[in-house]
Amino acid sequence: METDNGARVVKRARTELVPKHEREKQRRARESQRDYGRGRKVNVKGIKDKKLRSNLKALEHKYKEATLKAKDAEILLENTSGFLEPEHELERTYRTRQDEIQQNVSVETAKKRFELKLDQLGPYVFDYSRNGRELLIGGRKGHVASFDWRSGKLNCELQLNETVRDVRWLHNNQYFAVAQRKHVYIYDSQGVELHSLRKHQDVTHLEFMPYHFLLVTLGLTGFIKWQDTSTGQIVSEIATKLGAPVSLAQNPYNGISHVGHNNGTVTLWSPNCSSAEGPLVKLLAHRGPTRALSVDRSGHYMVSGGADNKMAVWDIRMFREVQSYFTHQPASSISISDRDVTAVGWGTSTTMWQGLFSKHATDQKKVQSPYMTWGGEGKRIERVKWCAFEDVLGIGSDEGFSSIIIPGAGEPNFDALEVNPFETAKQRQETEVKTLLNKLPPDMIALDPNFVGNLDLRSEKQRQDEKDLDVKPVDVETEIRNKARGKNSALRRYLRKQRSKNVIDEKRLKVDEIWNEQQQQRNEKHKEKQVELGPALARFAKKE
């Protein structure tokens, strides 16, 4: 861009000389803050208290040093994830077939692609163990088997002679749960029945929370239940009051259960909820049953699929839809890998999407084409799920089980102290003991898990009132008006802020009611002023 006198305008011009090592230091600080930062820096200049200012300054310095060290530690990571990349603009990665991938990878990787033809007892659901070594499959007509899928070593195989709706590994590969026709049963690795959970009736979906040792069940009765597998006690039992649920997903970040319903809503539950108070959050995701849900590893994004042939990407922090896509048929299953590759199973096909969401971008861009596709062989997809630490996607269908290779989907660098794919029997036993000692209580499950360690600023009277069952509940309208006492403009600001939130609850409905009431009062006052001024000067009446 040039001005009238011919001078060129330089964007981001350097008006001062900055040494190269200083520029490199600033760039490193920006990248570390982007990847590992904890949000914006606290401005300590306006704090008058010297002691508080110095403490916050020291804390910010520790946060900065921690992000820099985390960024520097990336050089120690041995492996990197490699995605398929097109050589020119006209080439598309989704046209790459599994046969081509199998011919161009190593022998060990090529062995990870296999198929189990089981067309008599399907459709099949399945689950990988936490370290990705063991595979558990369950056919609708009662066939259950567990095996080491890499070596092909069979652990156990059962024919239960009744309907199997879901299967799930527990804290390790020694125990698994099966949702059968009436109740949930727990078996060991040899297929011996250990427990019969009679209080869990007509269960259709299972999830397990390894850090809390909680088995989450969801049934046709509309009840969601949390069972502690270490003590055998039922922690919580809540009626969703929305009929038979359609889908269930677990948020790995905070342990919240996401439940999809037939009316298109998604509700968020924790063991600390109650049937009277309802869910933590209730949002309308689709114009039909929400058939599939999945939450990414960071816990910030959720992908949902509905019977309206729509796949939506949600930012859970704001409960806002950031993008939506069209599926040719309603999605039957959705799974997100450790590297944020999203697999969507619909009809007889499975589509893998890369870059549906990014934690570094403020506005999520719409992806124009999928990363890879699979299917078209007439196999009705029942479930898709990624294997931990592997570029492998498992697909359960009405004709058996298929394992396919998706380059770049798995996490190449794992923490062996957390989950070890190569653990021995001795290490497994030690890990089990340590995990039990560090078991988190159900009270710590919340939308914001960072509340642990915060100060409770409530007075003693407020705490006692909450424990007192005879005390009258606080009126929502009174609470809103007390929060914005003073001038009428303060209440208006508070109401405007509450109305901008995308969460519909009792408080939001009351806010809308008060807002409409105020609008009506303002309109009436404006009309009165117009009448006072007369027809000639009515247009000069000031509207509040």
C-alpha positions as CSV (number, residue, x, y, z in Angstrom):
1,M,0.0,0.0,0.0
2,E,1.4,3.4,-1.0
3,T,0.4,6.9,0.1
4,D,0.0,10.0,-2.1
5,N,3.7,11.0,-1.8
6,G,4.9,7.5,-2.8
7,A,5.9,6.3,0.7
8,R,5.1,2.7,1.4
9,V,3.2,1.8,4.6
10,V,4.9,-1.1,6.4
11,K,2.7,-3.3,8.6
12,R,4.2,-4.1,12.1
13,A,7.2,-1.9,11.5
14,R,10.1,-2.2,13.9
15,T,10.7,1.2,15.3
16,E,13.4,0.0,17.7
17,L,16.3,-2.3,17.3
18,V,15.6,-5.7,19.0
19,P,18.4,-8.2,19.1
20,K,17.8,-11.6,17.5
21,H,18.1,-13.5,20.7
22,E,15.4,-11.2,22.3
23,R,13.1,-11.8,19.4
24,E,13.6,-15.5,19.7
25,K,12.9,-15.4,23.4
26,Q,9.6,-13.5,22.8
27,R,8.6,-16.0,20.1
28,R,9.3,-18.9,22.5
29,A,7.2,-17.2,25.3
30,R,4.3,-16.7,22.9
31,E,4.3,-20.3,21.7
32,S,4.6,-21.7,25.2
33,Q,1.7,-19.5,26.4
34,R,-0.4,-20.6,23.5
35,D,0.2,-24.3,24.0
36,Y,0.5,-24.6,27.8
37,G,-0.8,-21.3,29.2
38,R,-3.5,-20.8,31.8
39,G,-5.3,-17.9,30.3
40,R,-4.6,-14.2,30.5
41,K,-2.0,-12.8,32.8
42,V,-3.3,-11.1,36.0
43,N,-2.7,-7.3,35.9
44,V,-1.0,-6.6,39.3
45,K,-0.3,-2.9,38.7
46,G,-3.7,-1.8,40.0
47,I,-3.4,-3.8,43.3
48,K,-2.6,-1.5,46.2
49,D,-1.8,-4.2,48.8
50,K,2.0,-4.7,48.5
51,K,2.0,-8.2,50.0
52,L,-0.9,-9.4,47.7
53,R,0.8,-7.8,44.7
54,S,4.1,-9.5,45.4
55,N,2.4,-12.9,45.9
56,L,0.5,-12.7,42.7
57,K,3.6,-11.5,40.8
58,A,5.5,-14.5,42.1
59,L,2.7,-16.8,41.2
60,E,2.5,-15.4,37.6
61,H,6.3,-15.9,37.3
62,K,5.9,-19.6,38.3
63,Y,3.2,-20.1,35.7
64,K,5.4,-18.5,33.1
65,E,8.4,-20.7,34.0
66,A,6.2,-23.8,34.0
67,T,4.9,-23.1,30.5
68,L,8.5,-22.5,29.2
69,K,9.7,-25.7,30.8
70,A,6.8,-27.7,29.3
71,K,7.6,-26.2,25.9
72,D,11.3,-27.1,26.2
73,A,10.4,-30.6,27.2
74,E,8.9,-31.3,23.8
75,I,12.4,-31.9,22.5
76,L,12.4,-35.1,24.7
77,L,9.4,-36.6,22.9
78,E,10.7,-39.5,20.8
79,N,7.9,-39.8,18.3
80,T,5.7,-37.5,16.2
81,S,2.3,-38.1,14.6
82,G,2.3,-38.2,10.8
83,F,-0.9,-37.4,8.9
84,L,-1.5,-38.2,5.2
85,E,-0.7,-35.1,3.1
86,P,-1.7,-34.6,-0.5
87,E,1.1,-33.9,-3.0
88,H,-0.8,-31.4,-5.1
89,E,-4.1,-29.5,-4.9
90,L,-6.2,-32.0,-6.9
91,E,-5.2,-35.0,-4.7
92,R,-7.6,-35.9,-1.8
93,T,-6.6,-38.0,1.2
94,Y,-10.0,-39.5,1.6
95,R,-9.5,-41.4,-1.7
96,T,-6.7,-43.4,-0.1
97,R,-7.8,-47.1,0.4
98,Q,-6.7,-49.4,3.2
99,D,-4.9,-51.7,0.8
100,E,-2.6,-48.9,-0.3
101,I,-1.8,-47.9,3.3
102,Q,-1.1,-51.5,4.2
103,Q,1.3,-51.9,1.4
104,N,3.3,-48.8,2.3
105,V,3.7,-49.2,6.1
106,S,5.9,-51.5,8.2
107,V,5.1,-55.2,8.6
108,E,4.1,-54.7,12.3
109,T,1.8,-51.8,11.5
110,A,0.2,-53.7,8.6
111,K,-0.8,-56.6,11.0
112,K,-3.0,-54.1,12.9
113,R,-5.5,-54.2,10.0
114,F,-7.7,-57.2,10.3
115,E,-11.3,-58.3,10.2
116,L,-13.4,-60.7,12.3
117,K,-16.3,-62.1,10.3
118,L,-19.0,-62.8,12.8
119,D,-22.3,-62.5,10.8
120,Q,-24.4,-64.8,12.9
121,L,-24.5,-63.2,16.3
122,G,-24.2,-59.4,15.6
123,P,-24.4,-56.5,15.6
124,Y,-21.3,-56.1,17.7
125,V,-20.3,-53.5,20.2
126,F,-16.7,-53.5,21.6
127,D,-14.3,-51.7,23.9
128,Y,-10.5,-51.3,24.1
129,S,-8.8,-51.4,27.5
130,R,-7.2,-48.2,28.8
131,N,-3.7,-49.1,27.5
132,G,-5.0,-50.3,24.2
133,R,-3.8,-53.9,24.5
134,E,-7.0,-55.9,25.1
135,L,-10.2,-55.9,23.0
136,L,-13.6,-56.8,24.4
137,I,-16.4,-57.6,21.9
138,G,-20.1,-58.3,22.5
139,G,-22.7,-59.5,20.0
140,R,-26.4,-58.7,20.4
141,K,-27.3,-62.4,20.5
142,G,-25.1,-63.2,23.5
143,H,-21.6,-63.7,22.2
144,V,-18.9,-62.1,24.4
145,A,-15.1,-62.5,23.9
146,S,-11.9,-60.8,25.1
147,F,-8.5,-61.2,23.6
148,D,-5.1,-59.5,23.0
149,W,-5.8,-58.2,19.5
150,R,-2.1,-57.7,18.6
151,S,-1.0,-61.2,19.3
152,G,-4.4,-62.8,18.7
153,K,-4.3,-64.6,22.1
154,L,-7.8,-65.4,23.3
155,N,-8.5,-64.7,27.0
156,C,-12.1,-65.9,27.2
157,E,-15.2,-66.5,25.1
158,L,-18.8,-66.8,26.4
159,Q,-22.2,-67.6,24.9
160,L,-24.6,-66.0,27.4
161,N,-27.8,-67.0,25.5
162,E,-29.5,-63.7,26.1
163,T,-29.4,-60.2,24.7
164,V,-26.1,-58.2,25.2
165,R,-26.6,-54.4,24.8
166,D,-23.2,-53.1,25.9
167,V,-19.7,-54.1,27.2
168,R,-17.1,-52.2,29.0
169,W,-13.7,-52.8,30.6
170,L,-13.2,-51.7,34.2
171,H,-10.0,-50.2,35.7
172,N,-7.8,-52.8,33.9
173,N,-8.0,-55.9,31.7
174,Q,-8.8,-58.2,34.5
175,Y,-12.5,-57.3,34.9
176,F,-15.3,-56.3,32.5
177,A,-19.0,-55.4,32.7
178,V,-21.7,-56.7,30.4
179,A,-25.2,-55.1,30.1
180,Q,-27.4,-58.1,29.5
181,R,-31.2,-58.4,29.0
182,K,-32.2,-57.6,32.6
183,H,-29.2,-56.8,34.7
184,V,-25.5,-55.9,34.5
185,Y,-22.9,-58.6,35.2
186,I,-19.2,-58.4,36.0
187,Y,-16.8,-61.0,34.8
188,D,-13.1,-61.6,35.3
189,S,-10.5,-62.1,32.5
190,Q,-11.3,-65.9,32.4
191,G,-15.0,-65.4,31.9
192,V,-16.1,-66.3,35.4
193,E,-19.1,-64.4,36.7
194,L,-18.2,-62.4,39.8
195,H,-21.1,-60.1,40.5
196,S,-24.7,-59.5,39.4
197,L,-25.8,-55.9,39.8
198,R,-29.6,-56.5,40.3
199,K,-30.3,-52.8,40.9
200,H,-29.2,-51.9,37.4
201,Q,-32.2,-52.9,35.2
202,D,-32.6,-52.8,31.4
203,V,-29.3,-51.1,30.9
204,T,-28.5,-49.9,27.4
205,H,-25.3,-47.9,27.9
206,L,-22.2,-48.4,30.1
207,E,-19.3,-46.1,30.9
208,F,-16.4,-46.4,33.4
209,M,-14.5,-43.6,35.2
210,P,-11.0,-45.0,36.1
211,Y,-10.0,-42.2,38.5
212,H,-13.2,-42.5,40.6
213,F,-13.8,-46.3,40.2
214,L,-17.3,-45.6,39.1
215,L,-19.4,-47.6,36.7
216,V,-22.0,-45.4,35.0
217,T,-25.2,-47.1,33.7
218,L,-28.1,-45.8,31.7
219,G,-31.2,-47.8,31.1
220,L,-34.6,-47.9,29.4
221,T,-36.2,-46.8,32.7
222,G,-34.5,-43.4,32.3
223,F,-32.4,-43.7,35.4
224,I,-28.6,-42.9,35.4
225,K,-26.7,-44.7,38.2
226,W,-23.1,-44.5,39.5
227,Q,-21.8,-47.7,41.1
228,D,-18.5,-47.7,43.1
229,T,-16.7,-50.9,41.8
230,S,-14.2,-50.8,44.7
231,T,-16.8,-50.9,47.5
232,G,-19.8,-52.2,45.7
233,Q,-22.0,-49.3,46.8
234,I,-24.4,-47.3,44.6
235,V,-23.1,-43.7,44.9
236,S,-26.1,-42.0,43.2
237,E,-29.3,-42.9,41.3
238,I,-31.1,-40.1,39.4
239,A,-34.2,-40.1,37.2
240,T,-33.6,-38.1,34.0
241,K,-37.4,-37.7,33.5
242,L,-36.9,-37.6,29.7
243,G,-37.8,-41.1,28.7
244,A,-35.5,-43.8,27.4
245,P,-32.1,-42.3,26.6
246,V,-30.4,-42.7,23.2
247,S,-26.7,-42.0,23.8
248,L,-24.1,-41.6,26.6
249,A,-20.6,-40.1,26.6
250,Q,-18.1,-39.3,29.4
251,N,-16.1,-36.1,29.6
252,P,-12.5,-37.2,30.5
253,Y,-11.7,-33.8,31.8
254,N,-14.2,-33.4,34.6
255,G,-16.1,-36.8,34.8
256,I,-19.4,-35.3,33.8
257,S,-21.8,-37.7,32.0
258,H,-23.4,-36.4,28.7
259,V,-26.7,-38.0,27.9
260,G,-28.6,-37.7,24.6
261,H,-32.4,-38.0,24.5
262,N,-35.1,-38.6,22.0
263,N,-36.3,-35.0,22.1
264,G,-33.0,-33.8,20.7
265,T,-31.6,-32.5,24.0
266,V,-28.3,-33.2,25.7
267,T,-28.2,-33.2,29.5
268,L,-25.1,-33.1,31.7
269,W,-25.2,-35.1,35.0
270,S,-22.9,-35.7,37.9
271,P,-23.5,-37.9,41.0
272,N,-24.1,-34.7,43.0
273,C,-27.2,-33.9,41.0
274,S,-30.8,-34.8,42.1
275,S,-34.0,-35.6,40.3
276,A,-35.7,-32.6,41.8
277,E,-33.0,-30.1,40.8
278,G,-32.5,-31.6,37.3
279,P,-29.3,-31.7,35.3
280,L,-26.3,-29.4,35.5
281,V,-26.9,-28.2,31.9
282,K,-29.7,-28.9,29.4
283,L,-29.2,-27.8,25.8
284,L,-31.1,-28.4,22.6
285,A,-28.7,-30.0,20.1
286,H,-30.9,-31.5,17.3
287,R,-34.3,-31.5,15.9
288,G,-34.6,-35.3,16.5
289,P,-33.1,-37.9,18.8
290,T,-29.4,-37.3,19.7
291,R,-28.1,-40.6,18.6
292,A,-24.3,-40.2,19.2
293,L,-22.0,-38.2,21.4
294,S,-18.3,-37.8,22.0
295,V,-16.1,-35.4,24.0
296,D,-12.5,-34.7,23.2
297,R,-9.6,-35.3,25.6
298,S,-9.3,-31.7,26.8
299,G,-13.0,-31.7,27.7
300,H,-13.6,-28.4,25.7
301,Y,-15.4,-29.7,22.6
302,M,-18.3,-32.1,22.1
303,V,-19.4,-33.6,18.8
304,S,-23.0,-34.8,18.5
305,G,-24.9,-36.6,15.8
306,G,-28.7,-36.6,15.5
307,A,-31.5,-38.2,13.6
308,D,-31.9,-34.9,11.6
309,N,-28.8,-35.9,9.5
310,K,-26.7,-33.2,11.3
311,M,-23.3,-33.4,13.0
312,A,-22.7,-30.5,15.3
313,V,-19.5,-29.3,17.0
314,W,-20.0,-27.7,20.4
315,D,-17.8,-25.6,22.6
316,I,-18.7,-26.9,26.1
317,R,-17.1,-24.0,27.9
318,M,-19.8,-21.6,26.4
319,F,-22.4,-24.3,25.4
320,R,-22.4,-22.9,22.0
321,E,-22.5,-24.6,18.6
322,V,-19.4,-23.6,16.6
323,Q,-19.9,-25.6,13.4
324,S,-22.4,-28.0,11.9
325,Y,-22.1,-30.6,9.1
326,F,-24.4,-32.8,7.1
327,T,-24.4,-36.6,7.2
328,H,-26.1,-38.7,4.5
329,Q,-27.7,-40.9,7.2
330,P,-28.1,-40.3,10.9
331,A,-24.9,-41.0,12.8
332,S,-24.9,-44.2,14.8
333,S,-21.6,-43.6,16.7
334,I,-19.0,-40.9,17.1
335,S,-15.5,-41.1,18.6
336,I,-12.6,-38.5,19.0
337,S,-9.0,-39.7,19.0
338,D,-6.2,-38.3,21.2
339,R,-5.0,-36.2,18.2
340,D,-8.6,-34.8,17.7
341,V,-9.4,-36.9,14.6
342,T,-13.2,-37.5,14.7
343,A,-14.7,-40.7,13.4
344,V,-18.4,-40.8,12.5
345,G,-20.2,-44.0,11.7
346,W,-23.4,-43.7,9.7
347,G,-25.2,-46.3,7.7
348,T,-22.7,-48.6,6.1
349,S,-19.8,-46.0,6.0
350,T,-17.4,-44.4,8.4
351,T,-16.0,-40.9,7.9
352,M,-12.9,-39.5,9.6
353,W,-12.6,-35.7,10.0
354,Q,-9.4,-33.8,10.9
355,G,-9.4,-30.3,12.3
356,L,-13.1,-30.0,13.2
357,F,-12.0,-27.9,16.2
358,S,-8.7,-26.3,17.4
359,K,-8.0,-25.0,20.9
360,H,-5.7,-22.3,19.4
361,A,-8.3,-20.8,17.1
362,T,-10.9,-18.3,18.3
363,D,-13.2,-19.0,15.4
364,Q,-13.5,-22.6,14.2
365,K,-13.3,-22.8,10.4
366,K,-15.5,-25.2,8.5
367,V,-13.7,-28.3,7.1
368,Q,-14.6,-28.8,3.4
369,S,-13.8,-32.5,3.0
370,P,-13.1,-35.4,5.3
371,Y,-9.7,-36.8,6.1
372,M,-10.4,-40.4,5.3
373,T,-13.4,-42.6,4.6
374,W,-14.2,-46.4,4.9
375,G,-17.1,-48.6,4.1
376,G,-19.5,-49.1,1.3
377,E,-19.3,-52.9,1.8
378,G,-22.9,-53.3,3.2
379,K,-21.8,-53.6,6.8
380,R,-24.2,-51.7,9.1
381,I,-22.1,-49.7,11.5
382,E,-22.9,-50.1,15.2
383,R,-20.0,-48.5,17.0
384,V,-16.7,-46.8,16.2
385,K,-13.9,-46.3,18.7
386,W,-10.2,-45.4,18.7
387,C,-7.5,-47.6,20.2
388,A,-5.3,-45.8,22.7
389,F,-1.7,-44.9,21.5
390,E,-2.3,-46.5,18.1
391,D,-3.3,-45.2,14.6
392,V,-6.1,-47.8,14.7
393,L,-9.8,-47.4,14.5
394,G,-12.1,-50.2,15.6
395,I,-15.5,-50.6,13.9
396,G,-18.2,-52.9,15.1
397,S,-20.9,-53.8,12.6
398,D,-23.7,-56.4,12.0
399,E,-21.1,-58.6,10.3
400,G,-18.4,-58.6,13.0
401,F,-15.5,-56.4,13.8
402,S,-13.0,-54.5,11.6
403,S,-9.7,-52.8,12.6
404,I,-8.4,-50.2,10.1
405,I,-5.3,-48.0,10.0
406,I,-5.7,-44.2,10.2
407,P,-2.3,-42.5,10.0
408,G,-1.7,-39.7,12.6
409,A,-4.8,-40.4,14.8
410,G,-3.0,-41.9,17.9
411,E,-0.9,-40.2,20.5
412,P,2.7,-41.1,19.7
413,N,4.2,-40.2,23.1
414,F,2.6,-41.8,26.2
415,D,3.2,-41.4,29.9
416,A,4.2,-44.8,31.2
417,L,3.5,-43.8,34.8
418,E,-0.1,-43.0,33.8
419,V,-1.0,-45.7,31.3
420,N,1.6,-48.2,30.1
421,P,0.8,-50.3,26.9
422,F,3.8,-52.6,27.7
423,E,3.1,-53.2,31.5
424,T,3.9,-56.5,33.0
425,A,1.7,-58.4,35.5
426,K,3.7,-57.0,38.4
427,Q,3.4,-53.4,37.2
428,R,-0.3,-53.9,36.6
429,Q,-0.8,-55.0,40.3
430,E,1.2,-52.0,41.6
431,T,-0.7,-49.6,39.4
432,E,-4.0,-51.1,40.7
433,V,-3.0,-50.5,44.3
434,K,-1.7,-46.9,43.6
435,T,-4.9,-46.1,41.7
436,L,-7.1,-47.3,44.6
437,L,-5.0,-45.3,47.1
438,N,-5.4,-42.2,44.9
439,K,-9.1,-42.7,44.1
440,L,-11.1,-39.5,43.8
441,P,-14.3,-39.1,45.7
442,P,-17.5,-38.5,43.7
443,D,-17.9,-35.1,45.3
444,M,-15.1,-33.8,43.1
445,I,-17.1,-34.3,39.9
446,A,-18.2,-30.9,38.7
447,L,-18.4,-28.8,35.6
448,D,-15.3,-26.8,36.8
449,P,-12.9,-29.3,38.5
450,N,-10.7,-26.4,39.5
451,F,-13.0,-25.5,42.4
452,V,-10.9,-27.9,44.5
453,G,-8.6,-25.8,46.7
454,N,-10.6,-22.6,46.4
455,L,-11.8,-20.7,49.5
456,D,-15.4,-21.0,50.7
457,L,-16.4,-17.4,51.1
458,R,-19.8,-18.2,52.5
459,S,-20.7,-17.1,56.1
460,E,-21.4,-19.6,58.8
461,K,-25.1,-18.7,58.7
462,Q,-25.3,-19.4,54.9
463,R,-23.7,-22.9,55.5
464,Q,-26.2,-23.7,58.3
465,D,-29.1,-22.5,56.2
466,E,-28.1,-24.9,53.4
467,K,-28.0,-27.8,55.8
468,D,-31.3,-26.9,57.3
469,L,-34.1,-28.8,55.5
470,D,-36.9,-26.7,57.1
471,V,-35.6,-23.4,55.8
472,K,-37.7,-21.9,52.9
473,P,-36.0,-21.9,49.5
474,V,-34.8,-18.6,48.2
475,D,-37.1,-17.0,45.7
476,V,-35.2,-16.7,42.4
477,E,-36.7,-13.3,41.6
478,T,-35.7,-11.9,45.1
479,E,-32.2,-13.2,44.6
480,I,-31.9,-11.5,41.1
481,R,-33.1,-8.2,42.5
482,N,-30.8,-8.4,45.5
483,K,-27.8,-9.0,43.3
484,A,-28.4,-5.7,41.4
485,R,-29.6,-3.4,44.1
486,G,-29.3,0.3,43.6
487,K,-30.0,2.2,40.4
488,N,-32.3,0.7,37.8
489,S,-29.5,0.7,35.3
490,A,-27.5,-1.8,37.4
491,L,-30.4,-4.2,37.2
492,R,-30.7,-3.7,33.5
493,R,-27.0,-4.5,33.0
494,Y,-27.3,-7.6,35.1
495,L,-30.3,-8.8,33.2
496,R,-28.7,-8.1,29.8
497,K,-25.6,-10.1,30.9
498,Q,-27.7,-13.1,32.0
499,R,-29.8,-13.1,28.8
500,S,-26.7,-13.4,26.7
501,K,-25.9,-16.8,28.2
502,N,-26.9,-19.9,26.1
503,V,-28.3,-21.9,29.1
504,I,-32.0,-22.2,29.7
505,D,-32.9,-22.8,33.4
506,E,-35.3,-21.6,36.0
507,K,-33.1,-18.5,36.6
508,R,-33.0,-17.6,32.9
509,L,-36.8,-17.9,32.6
510,K,-37.2,-15.6,35.6
511,V,-34.7,-13.1,34.1
512,D,-36.6,-13.0,30.9
513,E,-39.9,-12.4,32.8
514,I,-38.4,-9.5,34.7
515,W,-36.8,-8.1,31.5
516,N,-40.1,-8.2,29.7
517,E,-41.8,-6.5,32.7
518,Q,-39.3,-3.7,32.7
519,Q,-39.6,-3.2,28.9
520,Q,-43.4,-2.9,29.3
521,Q,-43.0,-0.4,32.1
522,R,-40.6,1.7,30.0
523,N,-42.9,1.7,27.0
524,E,-45.8,2.8,29.2
525,K,-43.7,5.7,30.7
526,H,-42.7,6.7,27.2
527,K,-46.4,6.9,26.0
528,E,-47.3,9.0,29.1
529,K,-44.5,11.5,28.3
530,Q,-45.8,11.7,24.7
531,V,-49.3,12.5,25.9
532,E,-48.0,15.2,28.3
533,L,-46.0,16.9,25.5
534,G,-48.8,16.8,23.1
535,P,-49.0,15.8,19.4
536,A,-46.6,18.5,18.2
537,L,-43.7,17.7,20.7
538,A,-44.4,14.0,21.2
539,R,-41.4,13.1,19.0
540,F,-39.0,14.8,21.4
541,A,-40.1,12.5,24.3
542,K,-36.9,10.8,25.6
543,K,-37.1,7.0,25.7
544,E,-35.3,5.4,28.7
